[in-house]
């Protein structure tokens, strides 16, 4: 036990102050990349996950309307691709998703 007490007394606890006119002898602080240590990115706190918004799948029923008189097509077919390729309605124009043909509506 006496040896431990001596060891504590012998070890200097305060740093020696540099003499006036001398530069401090501390080593420059190295960047973590230079030392070979990678910094971990700061993680954001995890909270509740937002539910994914799923779009409704559009079926064939959105392209036709069934009346007492029969079947009516709500959108025109593409002039290049032929029957079976409906054109998308974009407000001021119709566009074919298959070939890219665009027909503008009259105002």
C-alpha positions as CSV (number, residue, x, y, z in Angstrom):
1,X,0.0,0.0,0.0
2,X,2.9,2.3,0.7
3,X,4.2,1.7,-2.8
4,X,0.9,2.9,-4.4
5,X,1.0,6.1,-2.3
6,X,4.6,6.8,-3.4
7,X,3.7,6.2,-7.1
8,X,0.9,8.7,-6.8
9,X,3.1,11.3,-5.3
10,X,5.8,10.8,-7.9
11,X,3.5,11.2,-10.9
12,X,3.2,14.9,-11.9
13,X,-0.4,16.0,-12.0
14,X,0.1,19.5,-13.5
15,X,1.7,20.2,-16.9
16,X,4.9,22.2,-16.9
17,X,4.3,25.7,-18.2
18,X,6.4,26.7,-21.2
19,X,9.1,29.3,-20.6
20,X,8.6,32.8,-21.9
21,X,9.6,33.1,-25.6
22,X,9.3,29.3,-26.3
23,X,6.5,27.9,-28.4
24,X,4.4,25.2,-26.9
25,X,5.5,21.7,-27.8
26,X,2.1,20.2,-28.4
27,X,1.5,18.1,-31.5
28,X,-0.9,19.5,-34.0
29,X,-4.3,17.8,-33.8
30,X,-4.7,15.3,-36.6
31,X,-7.9,14.9,-38.6
32,X,-9.7,11.6,-38.1
33,X,-9.3,10.8,-41.8
34,X,-5.5,11.1,-41.4
35,X,-5.4,8.9,-38.4
36,X,-7.2,6.1,-40.3
37,X,-10.4,6.5,-38.2
38,X,-13.6,7.1,-40.0
39,X,-16.2,9.4,-38.4
40,X,-19.7,7.9,-38.2
41,X,-22.5,10.0,-39.5
42,X,-24.8,11.4,-36.9
43,X,-28.0,9.3,-36.8
44,X,-31.4,11.1,-36.7
45,X,-33.7,10.0,-33.9
46,X,-36.1,7.4,-35.2
47,X,-39.7,8.1,-34.8
48,X,-42.9,6.5,-36.1
49,X,-42.7,5.7,-39.8
50,X,-45.3,7.3,-42.1
51,X,-47.5,4.8,-43.9
52,X,-46.9,4.5,-47.6
53,X,-49.5,6.0,-49.8
54,X,-50.6,3.5,-52.5
55,X,-52.3,4.6,-55.6
56,X,-55.4,2.7,-56.7
57,X,-54.8,0.5,-59.7
58,X,-56.8,1.7,-62.6
59,X,-58.6,-1.0,-64.4
60,X,-60.5,-1.2,-67.7
61,X,-63.6,0.2,-66.1
62,X,-62.0,3.7,-66.1
63,X,-61.9,3.8,-69.9
64,X,-65.4,2.7,-70.7
65,X,-68.9,3.7,-69.6
66,X,-71.8,1.3,-69.8
67,X,-75.2,2.7,-70.5
68,X,-78.6,1.3,-71.4
69,X,-77.7,1.9,-75.0
70,X,-74.4,0.1,-74.8
71,X,-70.7,0.7,-74.4
72,X,-69.1,4.1,-74.9
73,X,-65.4,4.8,-74.9
74,X,-64.4,7.7,-72.7
75,X,-61.0,8.4,-74.4
76,X,-60.0,8.1,-78.0
77,X,-57.6,5.5,-79.5
78,X,-54.2,6.4,-80.8
79,X,-54.2,7.3,-84.5
80,X,-50.8,5.6,-85.0
81,X,-51.0,2.6,-82.8
82,X,-54.6,1.7,-83.6
83,X,-57.5,0.2,-81.5
84,X,-56.5,-0.9,-78.0
85,X,-54.1,1.9,-77.3
86,X,-56.0,4.6,-75.4
87,X,-54.7,8.1,-75.2
88,X,-54.1,9.8,-71.9
89,X,-56.2,12.9,-71.1
90,X,-53.9,15.8,-70.0
91,X,-56.5,18.6,-69.9
92,X,-55.5,20.5,-73.0
93,X,-54.3,17.5,-75.0
94,X,-54.4,13.8,-75.5
95,X,-51.2,11.8,-75.5
96,X,-50.3,8.2,-76.3
97,X,-48.1,6.5,-73.8
98,X,-47.0,3.9,-76.3
99,X,-45.6,5.9,-79.2
100,X,-45.7,9.5,-77.8
101,X,-48.2,10.9,-80.3
102,X,-50.0,14.0,-79.1
103,X,-53.3,15.5,-80.2
104,X,-54.2,18.9,-78.9
105,X,-57.8,19.7,-78.0
106,X,-59.6,22.6,-79.6
107,X,-60.4,25.5,-77.3
